[in-house]
């Protein structure tokens, strides 16, 4: 018996663009609104998540009764609810799933936990028992798509991923709904309904933003100086910036940098000590996996090139200089 006699495969992708790519790769499809069809396949897509989980209606607590007495909120089973703004696309998929000439389903949602969840919620909501296979793509080239259809995975092999996706979804919901209702009840003790949302991702992200905003508001400007020198060599001139070779970071003062001087008198003194002084330069080269690094030393002055250099070596290497009079630059 041929496959055509057994019915068609319904391919469900995660996004319309992916469905269009699959149609081009397999060929022979005709478009009918939100789905494609060929002699052997029906092809359509979700638009991301079409279904969300929630509390069964008979177990739901109305907003005005969000009190600690009704916590924790743990449903006996999670209800699946269509997302209102994408309900039309869900209805299209449900009609295709229930077509009598559709014998099998192909999960062509994105290769990952979230793609697995999107497809599983659709089939659970449709209450279908039709067999399922999994298209697993790591590339969207036509050749990779055709190869993926030649190597469809069994539904049983994807069950662990589906379980992980469901666990993540339900745990997020439990954290969000119980945290939101607890914080709302706490903030509404003095009267009114003070909705305070909480979420596994939302709350720590908000905490990061709040911490950063507090640092910005508490910031106190500080003046600092940098010492820039012009070095003359046979090949021309280049500029270098002084830095403290013994610098160590300090957790209690994140504004400190090796090249920053917060004492104007010290900065001027260092400049005076090096201004117009000759230097003797020696060179040492050390091998490195990433790049060749050089250091040159005269007596007491240290600098890094900061701009265009007349010397190729000056651009590529880290320079350390010391003044011949034994004082720091």
C-alpha positions as a Markdown table, in Angstrom:
| # | Residue | x | y | z |
|---|---|---|---|---|
| 1 | Unk | 0.0 | 0.0 | 0.0 |
| 2 | Unk | 1.5 | 3.4 | -1.0 |
| 3 | Unk | 1.9 | 6.3 | 1.4 |
| 4 | Unk | -0.6 | 8.3 | -0.5 |
| 5 | Unk | -3.2 | 5.7 | 0.3 |
| 6 | Unk | -2.4 | 6.0 | 4.0 |
| 7 | Unk | -3.0 | 9.7 | 4.0 |
| 8 | Unk | -1.0 | 12.9 | 4.2 |
| 9 | Unk | 1.5 | 14.3 | 6.7 |
| 10 | Unk | 0.7 | 17.5 | 8.4 |
| 11 | Unk | 3.9 | 19.5 | 9.0 |
| 12 | Unk | 3.7 | 22.1 | 11.7 |
| 13 | Unk | 6.5 | 24.7 | 11.8 |
| 14 | Unk | 7.1 | 27.3 | 14.5 |
| 15 | Unk | 7.0 | 30.3 | 12.3 |
| 16 | Unk | 5.6 | 31.2 | 8.9 |
| 17 | Unk | 9.0 | 31.9 | 7.4 |
| 18 | Unk | 10.2 | 28.4 | 8.3 |
| 19 | Unk | 7.1 | 26.9 | 6.7 |
| 20 | Unk | 7.9 | 28.8 | 3.5 |
| 21 | Unk | 11.5 | 27.5 | 3.6 |
| 22 | Unk | 10.2 | 23.9 | 3.9 |
| 23 | Unk | 7.8 | 24.4 | 1.1 |
| 24 | Unk | 10.5 | 25.6 | -1.2 |
| 25 | Unk | 12.9 | 22.8 | -0.2 |
| 26 | Unk | 10.4 | 20.0 | -0.7 |
| 27 | Unk | 8.7 | 21.5 | -3.7 |
| 28 | Unk | 5.3 | 20.8 | -5.2 |
| 29 | Unk | 3.3 | 22.9 | -2.8 |
| 30 | Unk | 0.4 | 25.2 | -3.5 |
| 31 | Unk | -0.5 | 28.0 | -1.0 |
| 32 | Unk | -4.0 | 28.2 | 0.5 |
| 33 | Unk | -4.0 | 31.2 | 2.8 |
| 34 | Unk | -2.2 | 30.2 | 6.0 |
| 35 | Unk | -1.2 | 26.7 | 4.8 |
| 36 | Unk | 0.5 | 24.9 | 1.9 |
| 37 | Unk | -0.5 | 21.6 | 0.4 |
| 38 | Unk | 1.0 | 19.1 | -2.0 |
| 39 | Unk | 0.1 | 15.5 | -3.0 |
| 40 | Unk | 1.8 | 14.1 | 0.1 |
| 41 | Unk | 1.9 | 16.9 | 2.6 |
| 42 | Unk | -0.1 | 19.6 | 4.3 |
| 43 | Unk | 2.2 | 22.4 | 5.7 |
| 44 | Unk | 1.4 | 25.2 | 8.1 |
| 45 | Unk | 2.9 | 26.9 | 11.1 |
| 46 | Unk | 2.3 | 28.5 | 14.5 |
| 47 | Unk | 3.4 | 32.0 | 15.2 |
| 48 | Unk | 5.4 | 31.3 | 18.3 |
| 49 | Unk | 3.3 | 30.3 | 21.4 |
| 50 | Unk | -0.4 | 29.8 | 20.6 |
| 51 | Unk | -1.4 | 28.3 | 24.0 |
| 52 | Unk | -0.6 | 29.1 | 27.6 |
| 53 | Unk | -1.3 | 27.2 | 30.8 |
| 54 | Unk | -3.5 | 28.4 | 33.6 |
| 55 | Unk | -5.6 | 27.4 | 36.6 |
| 56 | Unk | -8.8 | 25.4 | 35.8 |
| 57 | Unk | -11.8 | 27.7 | 36.0 |
| 58 | Unk | -13.4 | 25.8 | 39.0 |
| 59 | Unk | -10.2 | 26.3 | 41.0 |
| 60 | Unk | -9.5 | 29.9 | 40.1 |
| 61 | Unk | -9.6 | 32.6 | 42.8 |
| 62 | Unk | -11.0 | 36.0 | 41.8 |
| 63 | Unk | -8.6 | 39.0 | 41.9 |
| 64 | Unk | -10.4 | 40.6 | 44.9 |
| 65 | Unk | -9.6 | 37.5 | 46.9 |
| 66 | Unk | -5.9 | 37.3 | 46.4 |
| 67 | Unk | -5.0 | 36.8 | 50.1 |
| 68 | Unk | -2.4 | 34.7 | 51.9 |
| 69 | Unk | -5.3 | 32.4 | 52.9 |
| 70 | Unk | -5.6 | 31.2 | 49.3 |
| 71 | Unk | -1.8 | 30.5 | 48.9 |
| 72 | Unk | -0.1 | 28.5 | 47.6 |
| 73 | Unk | -2.0 | 28.3 | 44.3 |
| 74 | Unk | -1.3 | 24.8 | 42.9 |
| 75 | Unk | -3.8 | 23.4 | 40.4 |
| 76 | Unk | -4.7 | 19.8 | 40.4 |
| 77 | Unk | -3.9 | 19.9 | 36.7 |
| 78 | Unk | -2.9 | 22.7 | 34.4 |
| 79 | Unk | -5.6 | 24.0 | 31.9 |
| 80 | Unk | -4.5 | 24.9 | 28.4 |
| 81 | Unk | -5.9 | 28.2 | 27.2 |
| 82 | Unk | -5.6 | 29.8 | 23.7 |
| 83 | Unk | -3.7 | 33.1 | 23.6 |
| 84 | Unk | -6.3 | 35.6 | 22.4 |
| 85 | Unk | -4.1 | 37.5 | 19.8 |
| 86 | Unk | -3.1 | 34.3 | 18.0 |
| 87 | Unk | -6.4 | 32.3 | 18.4 |
| 88 | Unk | -7.2 | 32.5 | 14.6 |
| 89 | Unk | -3.9 | 30.7 | 13.7 |
| 90 | Unk | -4.7 | 28.0 | 16.4 |
| 91 | Unk | -8.1 | 27.5 | 14.8 |
| 92 | Unk | -6.5 | 27.0 | 11.4 |
| 93 | Unk | -4.1 | 24.3 | 12.8 |
| 94 | Unk | -6.9 | 22.5 | 14.7 |
| 95 | Unk | -8.9 | 22.2 | 11.5 |
| 96 | Unk | -5.9 | 20.8 | 9.6 |
| 97 | Unk | -5.1 | 18.3 | 12.5 |
| 98 | Unk | -8.7 | 17.0 | 12.4 |
| 99 | Unk | -8.8 | 16.6 | 8.6 |
| 100 | Unk | -9.7 | 13.0 | 7.7 |
| 101 | Unk | -7.0 | 12.8 | 5.0 |
| 102 | Unk | -4.2 | 13.8 | 7.5 |
| 103 | Unk | -2.9 | 10.6 | 9.0 |
| 104 | Unk | 0.4 | 11.7 | 10.6 |
| 105 | Unk | 1.9 | 14.8 | 12.2 |
| 106 | Unk | 5.4 | 16.1 | 11.8 |
| 107 | Unk | 6.8 | 18.4 | 14.5 |
| 108 | Unk | 8.9 | 20.9 | 12.5 |
| 109 | Unk | 9.1 | 23.5 | 15.3 |
| 110 | Unk | 12.5 | 24.9 | 16.2 |
| 111 | Unk | 15.0 | 22.3 | 17.4 |
| 112 | Unk | 15.0 | 22.9 | 21.1 |
| 113 | Unk | 13.0 | 22.9 | 24.3 |
| 114 | Unk | 10.7 | 25.8 | 23.5 |
| 115 | Unk | 9.9 | 24.5 | 20.0 |
| 116 | Unk | 9.0 | 21.1 | 21.5 |
| 117 | Unk | 6.7 | 22.8 | 24.0 |
| 118 | Unk | 4.9 | 24.8 | 21.3 |
| 119 | Unk | 4.1 | 21.7 | 19.3 |
| 120 | Unk | 3.1 | 19.6 | 22.3 |
| 121 | Unk | 0.7 | 22.1 | 23.6 |
| 122 | Unk | -1.0 | 22.3 | 20.2 |
| 123 | Unk | -1.5 | 18.5 | 20.0 |
| 124 | Unk | -2.6 | 18.3 | 23.6 |
| 125 | Unk | -5.2 | 21.0 | 23.1 |
| 126 | Unk | -6.4 | 19.3 | 19.9 |
| 127 | Unk | -6.7 | 16.0 | 21.8 |
| 128 | Unk | -5.3 | 14.1 | 18.8 |
| 129 | Unk | -3.9 | 10.6 | 18.9 |
| 130 | Unk | -2.4 | 10.7 | 15.4 |
| 131 | Unk | 1.2 | 9.4 | 15.2 |
| 132 | Unk | 4.0 | 12.1 | 15.4 |
| 133 | Unk | 7.5 | 12.3 | 14.1 |
| 134 | Unk | 10.1 | 15.0 | 14.7 |
| 135 | Unk | 12.0 | 17.1 | 12.1 |
| 136 | Unk | 15.2 | 18.2 | 13.8 |
| 137 | Unk | 17.1 | 20.9 | 11.8 |
| 138 | Unk | 20.4 | 22.6 | 12.6 |
| 139 | Unk | 20.5 | 24.3 | 9.2 |
| 140 | Unk | 17.8 | 25.8 | 7.0 |
| 141 | Unk | 19.5 | 25.2 | 3.7 |
| 142 | Unk | 17.3 | 23.2 | 1.2 |
| 143 | Unk | 19.7 | 20.3 | 1.3 |
| 144 | Unk | 19.6 | 20.2 | 5.1 |
| 145 | Unk | 15.8 | 20.4 | 5.1 |
| 146 | Unk | 15.5 | 17.5 | 2.7 |
| 147 | Unk | 18.1 | 15.5 | 4.7 |
| 148 | Unk | 16.1 | 16.2 | 7.9 |
| 149 | Unk | 12.9 | 14.7 | 6.3 |
| 150 | Unk | 14.9 | 11.6 | 5.3 |
| 151 | Unk | 15.9 | 11.2 | 9.0 |
| 152 | Unk | 12.8 | 12.0 | 11.0 |
| 153 | Unk | 13.1 | 11.2 | 14.7 |
| 154 | Unk | 10.5 | 9.1 | 16.6 |
| 155 | Unk | 8.2 | 10.8 | 19.0 |
| 156 | Unk | 9.4 | 8.5 | 21.8 |
| 157 | Unk | 13.0 | 9.7 | 21.5 |
| 158 | Unk | 11.8 | 13.3 | 22.0 |
| 159 | Unk | 9.8 | 12.6 | 25.2 |
| 160 | Unk | 12.6 | 13.6 | 27.6 |
| 161 | Unk | 12.9 | 17.0 | 25.9 |
| 162 | Unk | 9.2 | 17.4 | 26.0 |
| 163 | Unk | 9.1 | 16.6 | 29.7 |
| 164 | Unk | 11.9 | 19.1 | 30.4 |
| 165 | Unk | 10.0 | 21.8 | 28.4 |
| 166 | Unk | 6.7 | 21.1 | 30.3 |
| 167 | Unk | 8.5 | 21.2 | 33.7 |
| 168 | Unk | 10.1 | 24.5 | 32.9 |
| 169 | Unk | 6.7 | 26.0 | 31.7 |
| 170 | Unk | 4.8 | 24.8 | 34.8 |
| 171 | Unk | 7.5 | 25.8 | 37.3 |
| 172 | Unk | 7.6 | 29.3 | 35.8 |
| 173 | Unk | 3.9 | 29.5 | 36.1 |
| 174 | Unk | 3.9 | 28.4 | 39.7 |
| 175 | Unk | 6.7 | 30.9 | 40.6 |
| 176 | Unk | 4.9 | 33.7 | 38.8 |
| 177 | Unk | 1.4 | 33.2 | 40.0 |
| 178 | Unk | 2.2 | 32.5 | 43.6 |
| 179 | Unk | 4.9 | 35.3 | 43.8 |
| 180 | Unk | 2.5 | 37.8 | 42.2 |
| 181 | Unk | -0.4 | 37.0 | 44.4 |
| 182 | Unk | 1.7 | 37.0 | 47.6 |
| 183 | Unk | 3.3 | 40.4 | 46.8 |
| 184 | Unk | 0.0 | 41.8 | 45.7 |
| 185 | Unk | -1.7 | 40.7 | 48.9 |
| 186 | Unk | 1.2 | 42.2 | 51.0 |
| 187 | Unk | 1.1 | 45.5 | 49.2 |
| 188 | Unk | -2.7 | 45.7 | 49.4 |
| 189 | Unk | -2.9 | 45.3 | 53.1 |
| 190 | Unk | -3.5 | 49.0 | 53.6 |
| 191 | Unk | -6.4 | 48.9 | 51.1 |
| 192 | Unk | -7.1 | 48.8 | 47.4 |
| 193 | Unk | -5.7 | 46.3 | 44.9 |
| 194 | Unk | -1.9 | 47.0 | 44.4 |
| 195 | Unk | -1.0 | 44.5 | 41.6 |
| 196 | Unk | 2.7 | 43.6 | 42.0 |
| 197 | Unk | 3.9 | 41.2 | 39.4 |
| 198 | Unk | 6.7 | 38.6 | 40.0 |
| 199 | Unk | 8.4 | 36.2 | 37.5 |
| 200 | Unk | 11.3 | 33.8 | 37.4 |
| 201 | Unk | 13.0 | 36.0 | 34.7 |
| 202 | Unk | 11.2 | 39.3 | 35.2 |
| 203 | Unk | 12.1 | 39.8 | 38.9 |
| 204 | Unk | 15.9 | 39.1 | 38.8 |
| 205 | Unk | 16.1 | 41.2 | 35.6 |
| 206 | Unk | 14.3 | 44.0 | 37.3 |
| 207 | Unk | 16.6 | 43.7 | 40.3 |
| 208 | Unk | 19.7 | 44.0 | 38.0 |
| 209 | Unk | 18.3 | 47.2 | 36.4 |
| 210 | Unk | 17.3 | 48.6 | 39.7 |
| 211 | Unk | 20.8 | 48.0 | 41.2 |
| 212 | Unk | 22.4 | 49.6 | 38.2 |
| 213 | Unk | 20.1 | 52.6 | 38.4 |
| 214 | Unk | 20.9 | 53.1 | 42.1 |
| 215 | Unk | 24.6 | 53.1 | 41.2 |
| 216 | Unk | 24.0 | 55.7 | 38.5 |
| 217 | Unk | 22.1 | 58.0 | 40.9 |
| 218 | Unk | 24.7 | 57.6 | 43.6 |
| 219 | Unk | 27.6 | 58.3 | 41.3 |
| 220 | Unk | 29.8 | 61.2 | 42.4 |
| 221 | Unk | 32.1 | 62.7 | 39.6 |
| 222 | Unk | 35.8 | 62.6 | 40.3 |
| 223 | Unk | 38.5 | 64.4 | 38.4 |
| 224 | Unk | 41.5 | 62.4 | 37.3 |
| 225 | Unk | 44.5 | 63.0 | 35.0 |
| 226 | Unk | 46.3 | 61.0 | 32.4 |
| 227 | Unk | 49.9 | 61.5 | 31.4 |
| 228 | Unk | 50.5 | 61.5 | 27.6 |
| 229 | Unk | 54.0 | 61.7 | 26.3 |
| 230 | Unk | 55.4 | 62.2 | 22.8 |
| 231 | Unk | 58.4 | 59.9 | 22.1 |
| 232 | Unk | 60.9 | 60.6 | 19.4 |
| 233 | Unk | 62.8 | 57.8 | 17.7 |
| 234 | Unk | 64.8 | 57.4 | 14.5 |
| 235 | Unk | 61.7 | 56.4 | 12.6 |
| 236 | Unk | 59.6 | 59.4 | 13.8 |
| 237 | Unk | 57.3 | 60.1 | 16.7 |
| 238 | Unk | 54.6 | 58.3 | 18.6 |
| 239 | Unk | 52.5 | 59.0 | 21.7 |
| 240 | Unk | 52.4 | 56.9 | 24.8 |
| 241 | Unk | 50.3 | 57.0 | 27.9 |
| 242 | Unk | 51.8 | 56.5 | 31.4 |
| 243 | Unk | 50.5 | 53.7 | 33.5 |
| 244 | Unk | 51.3 | 52.3 | 36.9 |
| 245 | Unk | 53.1 | 49.0 | 36.5 |
| 246 | Unk | 52.3 | 48.0 | 40.1 |
| 247 | Unk | 48.6 | 48.7 | 39.7 |
| 248 | Unk | 46.1 | 46.3 | 41.3 |
| 249 | Unk | 42.3 | 46.4 | 41.1 |
| 250 | Unk | 40.4 | 47.2 | 44.2 |
| 251 | Unk | 36.8 | 46.1 | 44.9 |
| 252 | Unk | 36.2 | 49.1 | 47.1 |
| 253 | Unk | 37.1 | 51.6 | 44.3 |
| 254 | Unk | 36.0 | 50.4 | 40.8 |
| 255 | Unk | 37.0 | 53.7 | 39.2 |
| 256 | Unk | 40.7 | 53.1 | 39.7 |
| 257 | Unk | 42.7 | 52.3 | 36.5 |
| 258 | Unk | 46.4 | 51.8 | 35.9 |
| 259 | Unk | 46.6 | 54.9 | 33.7 |
| 260 | Unk | 44.5 | 57.3 | 36.0 |
| 261 | Unk | 46.0 | 59.7 | 38.4 |
| 262 | Unk | 43.6 | 61.2 | 40.9 |
| 263 | Unk | 46.3 | 63.6 | 42.4 |
| 264 | Unk | 46.9 | 66.6 | 40.1 |
| 265 | Unk | 50.2 | 67.4 | 41.9 |
| 266 | Unk | 51.5 | 63.9 | 41.3 |
| 267 | Unk | 50.5 | 64.0 | 37.6 |
| 268 | Unk | 52.3 | 67.4 | 37.1 |
| 269 | Unk | 55.4 | 66.1 | 39.0 |
| 270 | Unk | 55.6 | 63.0 | 36.9 |
| 271 | Unk | 55.3 | 65.1 | 33.7 |
| 272 | Unk | 58.1 | 67.5 | 34.9 |
| 273 | Unk | 60.4 | 64.6 | 35.7 |
| 274 | Unk | 60.2 | 63.1 | 32.2 |
| 275 | Unk | 59.8 | 66.2 | 30.1 |
| 276 | Unk | 62.8 | 66.5 | 27.7 |
| 277 | Unk | 64.7 | 63.6 | 29.2 |
| 278 | Unk | 66.7 | 61.2 | 27.0 |
| 279 | Unk | 66.2 | 57.5 | 27.4 |
| 280 | Unk | 68.1 | 54.3 | 26.7 |
| 281 | Unk | 65.9 | 51.7 | 25.2 |
| 282 | Unk | 66.4 | 47.9 | 25.4 |
| 283 | Unk | 64.1 | 45.3 | 23.9 |
| 284 | Unk | 63.0 | 41.9 | 25.0 |
| 285 | Unk | 60.7 | 39.7 | 23.0 |
| 286 | Unk | 58.5 | 36.9 | 24.4 |
| 287 | Unk | 56.5 | 34.3 | 22.4 |
| 288 | Unk | 52.8 | 34.2 | 22.8 |
| 289 | Unk | 49.9 | 32.1 | 21.4 |
| 290 | Unk | 47.9 | 35.1 | 20.5 |
| 291 | Unk | 50.5 | 37.7 | 19.3 |
| 292 | Unk | 54.1 | 38.7 | 19.7 |
| 293 | Unk | 54.4 | 41.1 | 22.7 |
| 294 | Unk | 57.5 | 43.3 | 23.3 |
| 295 | Unk | 58.6 | 45.4 | 26.2 |
| 296 | Unk | 61.3 | 48.1 | 26.1 |
| 297 | Unk | 62.9 | 49.6 | 29.1 |
| 298 | Unk | 65.1 | 52.6 | 29.8 |
| 299 | Unk | 65.4 | 53.8 | 33.4 |
| 300 | Unk | 62.2 | 55.0 | 35.1 |
| 301 | Unk | 59.4 | 55.9 | 32.8 |
| 302 | Unk | 56.6 | 53.6 | 31.5 |
| 303 | Unk | 54.1 | 54.2 | 28.7 |
| 304 | Unk | 51.7 | 52.5 | 26.3 |
| 305 | Unk | 51.2 | 53.6 | 22.7 |
| 306 | Unk | 47.7 | 55.1 | 22.4 |
| 307 | Unk | 47.5 | 56.4 | 18.8 |
| 308 | Unk | 49.0 | 56.0 | 15.4 |
| 309 | Unk | 52.7 | 55.3 | 15.5 |
| 310 | Unk | 55.5 | 56.1 | 13.1 |
| 311 | Unk | 57.0 | 52.8 | 14.0 |
| 312 | Unk | 55.3 | 49.5 | 13.3 |
| 313 | Unk | 56.8 | 48.1 | 16.5 |
| 314 | Unk | 55.4 | 50.9 | 18.5 |
| 315 | Unk | 51.9 | 50.0 | 17.4 |
| 316 | Unk | 52.2 | 46.3 | 18.1 |
| 317 | Unk | 54.1 | 46.2 | 21.3 |
| 318 | Unk | 53.7 | 47.3 | 24.9 |
| 319 | Unk | 56.4 | 49.8 | 25.8 |
| 320 | Unk | 57.9 | 50.5 | 29.2 |
| 321 | Unk | 60.3 | 53.4 | 29.5 |
| 322 | Unk | 62.3 | 54.8 | 32.4 |
| 323 | Unk | 64.0 | 58.1 | 32.6 |
| 324 | Unk | 67.8 | 58.1 | 32.9 |
| 325 | Unk | 67.8 | 60.3 | 36.0 |
| 326 | Unk | 66.2 | 57.4 | 38.1 |
| 327 | Unk | 62.9 | 59.1 | 38.7 |
| 328 | Unk | 59.5 | 57.7 | 37.7 |
| 329 | Unk | 57.7 | 59.1 | 34.6 |
